């Protein structure tokens, strides 16, 4: 069962929110997301403005997503259903987000909770922890590879 990664469509929004609210680490409810301005309507509006959100599906079922902030070079979110973790879904979604951002930025960034599974995942993917932030978060950066670098 191959993993397919594609741009998200408006019809995916319900499943994207279901995935986001299903995770144990960095869990947020629909209400908490709405307080942050992350709603179905806001997501639909951003989708209409161009690529920033990708989904991974297996046999037509959404199992994860990644999203970026095009204006800041930030990987804003990456979430995979618990029953599909450890199968390469997150890696493919991260690679999609990175390649998209590296078209415009030489260095990209993200934040994740110190000591989380995500923290170790990003380190394994070549991200460098550079700055402790508020609320127990760490800022990570990754630089674009230059052809011919050793």
N, C-alpha and C positions, 0 to 999 in steps of 0.2 A: 504494500500500500504506500505509494509514493506521496510525498508531501508537495502540495502545490502552493506557491506563494503568488498572490496577485494583489493588485490595487483593490482597496475596499470599495464597495458600492453602497448606496443609500439603503438598499435592502438588507445589508449586513449589520446595520447599526444595532438592532435589538440583540443579536448574538454577541456582538462586541461588548456591549454592556453586561450581558450575562456572564461572559468570560471574566471581565474586569471585576465583577462583584463576587465571583466564585473563588478567588484566590485566598490563601491563608496569609501569606506574607504581604504586607502593604495593602491589606484589605481596606476597601472603602465601600460604603453603601451607596445606593442611588442618591439618597439625600445628601450625603457628604460630597459626592461628585457634583451635584447640582449647586451646592454652596460654593464650590470652586469654579462654577461657570461651565462645567463639563456636562452638557445635556445632549439629548438626541438632536434637538434643533440646532444647537451650536455645532455639533459634529457634522450634520448634514450641510450646513453652511460652509464649513471648511472643506468638505469633500468637493463641493462645487467649485472651489477656487484652485484646485490642482492637487497633485499627489502629496499626501502626507501620512497616509494610513494604509497599511497592508495587512492582509489576513493570510493565515495558513489554513489549508483545508486538506483533509484526508477523506477520500471517498465522498466528497461533497459536503462534509461536515466541518464547520469552522472549529479549529482547536487552539488558535492563538492569534495574536495581532501585535504589530509594532506601529508606533507613531512617532513623528518628528515634529519639531518646530522649525519650519523652513527659514524663518527670519533670524533665528539665533544659533542654528547649528546644533540643536539639542535633540538627543534621542529622549523623547518625553515619556515613552512608555513601551513596555514589552511584557506581555502576559501570555501564559500558556496554561491551558486546562491541566489540572493536577494529574489526571490519568494519561496525559500525553507528554509529561516532562521526561527528560532524559532520552528522547528519541531523535533529537536534532532539529526539532521545530523552532526552538528559541534561537539556535545558531543561524538558521536560514533567515528568520525574521530580522535578526540583528544585522546580518550581512546586507540585506535589502536596505535597511535604514541607513547603514554606513555608506553604501555605494551611492545612494541618493544624495546624502549630505555632502559627500566628498566632491561632488560635481561643483559645488559652490564654495566650500570651506576647506582650508588646509588642516584645520584642527576642529574636532567636534567634541561634545561633552555630554555628560549625563550625571544624574545623582542617584544614589541608592543607599539603602540603610546599611550602616556598618554592622558586620557580622551576619548578614543575611545570606541566603543561598545565591541571590542575585549578585552580591558582592564578589563571591568566588567565581561565578559564571563570567562576569565581565573581566576579571583578572585573567582567567584562562583564555579569553578572547583577545587578549593583548591590550586591554585598557589599563591606564595607569592612574592609581589613586593619587590625587594632588592636594586636596584641601578638605579638612573637616568643616562641615557646615552645621547649622542649627538643626535641632530635632534628631540628632544622631545620624545625620547623612554624611556621605562622602562624595565629593565631586571627583569624577573620573574624566580623563581626556584621552583622545586617540588622534594621532597625526596621520595624515594621508601618506601612504607609501609612495615613494618616488621611484620610477623605473631606473634600474641600475644601482639602487642602494644595496650595500652589502650588509 
